[in-house]
């Protein structure tokens, strides 16, 4: 298992039911889950297979957030 020193970052082994993990994250009020595409081998560099899947609750709470980034 990977050792992580950051208190806010958690590593876990593979999940077979990602949808259930996302529901649990939504219940906890998390923004989303960062995961690696299963078809991509792990490697460094600019090509990344890491993706962030947003929780439905976060999307709903932040659906109008784009207004914060509009230019006057």
C-alpha positions as CSV (number, residue, x, y, z in Angstrom):
1,X,0.0,0.0,0.0
2,X,1.1,3.5,-0.8
3,X,2.1,5.7,2.2
4,X,0.7,9.2,2.2
5,X,1.7,11.9,4.7
6,X,-1.0,14.4,3.8
7,X,-3.9,14.2,6.3
8,X,-6.5,15.3,3.6
9,X,-5.5,12.7,1.0
10,X,-6.6,9.0,1.2
11,X,-5.4,6.2,-1.0
12,X,-7.4,3.0,-1.3
13,X,-7.2,-0.2,-3.3
14,X,-9.4,-0.7,-6.4
15,X,-13.1,-0.5,-6.1
16,X,-15.3,-2.7,-8.2
17,X,-18.4,-0.6,-7.6
18,X,-17.4,3.0,-8.2
19,X,-21.0,4.3,-8.2
20,X,-21.4,3.2,-4.6
21,X,-18.1,5.0,-3.7
22,X,-19.4,8.2,-5.3
23,X,-22.7,8.0,-3.4
24,X,-20.7,7.6,-0.2
25,X,-18.6,10.6,-1.1
26,X,-21.7,12.6,-1.8
27,X,-23.1,11.7,1.7
28,X,-19.9,12.9,3.2
29,X,-20.1,16.2,1.4
30,X,-17.0,15.6,-0.7
31,X,-16.4,17.4,-4.0
32,X,-15.7,14.1,-5.8
33,X,-13.4,11.2,-6.3
34,X,-10.1,11.1,-8.1
35,X,-9.4,7.9,-9.9
36,X,-7.3,6.3,-12.6
37,X,-8.7,4.8,-15.7
38,X,-8.4,1.1,-15.5
39,X,-7.1,0.7,-19.1
40,X,-4.1,3.0,-18.6
41,X,-0.9,1.7,-17.0
42,X,0.6,4.0,-14.4
43,X,3.3,6.3,-15.7
44,X,4.6,9.8,-15.2
45,X,4.7,12.6,-17.6
46,X,2.2,14.9,-19.3
47,X,-0.2,12.1,-20.4
48,X,-2.4,11.4,-17.4
49,X,-5.1,8.8,-17.0
50,X,-6.2,10.4,-13.7
51,X,-9.8,11.8,-13.7
52,X,-11.9,13.6,-11.1
53,X,-15.5,12.5,-10.9
54,X,-17.7,15.1,-9.2
55,X,-20.4,14.1,-6.7
56,X,-24.0,14.9,-7.8
57,X,-24.6,17.0,-4.6
58,X,-21.5,19.1,-5.3
59,X,-22.5,19.7,-8.9
60,X,-26.0,20.8,-7.7
61,X,-24.5,23.2,-5.0
62,X,-22.1,24.7,-7.5
63,X,-24.1,24.7,-10.7
64,X,-24.1,28.6,-10.9
65,X,-20.5,29.0,-9.7
66,X,-19.3,29.8,-13.2
67,X,-20.7,33.4,-12.6
68,X,-17.8,33.9,-10.2
69,X,-15.3,33.6,-13.1
70,X,-17.1,36.0,-15.5
71,X,-15.2,39.1,-16.5
72,X,-17.0,42.4,-15.8
